[in-house]
Amino acid sequence: MSPADQNASPAPTQTIHLSGGAGTAPEHESTGFTIWFTGLSGAGKSTITAILERELRQRGLRVEVLDGDVVRTNLSKGLGFSKEDRDTNILRIGWVCEVLSRNDVVAIAAAISPYREIRDQVRARIGRFVEVYVEAPLEVLADRDVKGLYRKAMAGEIKNFTGVDDPYEAPLDPEVVCYSDGRETPEQSANKVLAKLEELGYVAPTTGEHVLAAR
């Protein structure tokens, strides 16, 4: 390298601007949003989610589902069930939902997410957020638990089980409450969520009264 080359000013580097994701807001107003299902284990979150996902896809929307059990074996593999680990798990799911939502995707999270403060943190970050509380009494969940996990937890054989010896903090003011104790079918619950999405203007209403049929 010649002395002249050594004294030359370096060429300016090009600044690359991200368009969404990784903490950078997109340049357009996103049409995405997050639907956050919360409730005790076995309440029916995943069942309602599957029905809702199918309907939203049929309406031409881009949809991604983050199921709590699937996330635990992938994104949050290695985390335990201490409060700190549970919070970390939910914040990770929330971050993914935030990135998806700001990039015109409907993110559906189905996770127990037992602590109200962390759910509220996720809501505040995302903005376009619909909380769905899937409610069922503990005794109903225990009766239909084929694995017997609730009975074992009640007998003290399983520790830190949400709803038994670890707290579940129900939402104070969710957008939708679904009852999975026999008062409504999963299809009726999904319809309640769809009706709220239409009311909020997140999805376009269908012509006439749209009712999901049982399949």
Buried (B, 14 or more C-beta within 10 A) or exposed (E): EEEEEEEEEEEEEEEEEEEBEEEEEBEEEBBBBBBBBBBBBBBBBBBBBBBBBBBBEEBEBBBBBBBBEBBBEEBBEEBEBEEEEBBBBBBBBBBBBBBBBBBBBBBBBBBBBBBBEBBBBBBEBBEBBBBBBBBBEBEBBBEEBEEEBBBBBBEEEBEEBBBBEBEBEEBEEBBBBBBBBEEBBBBBBBBBBBBBBBEEEBBEEEEEEEEBEEE
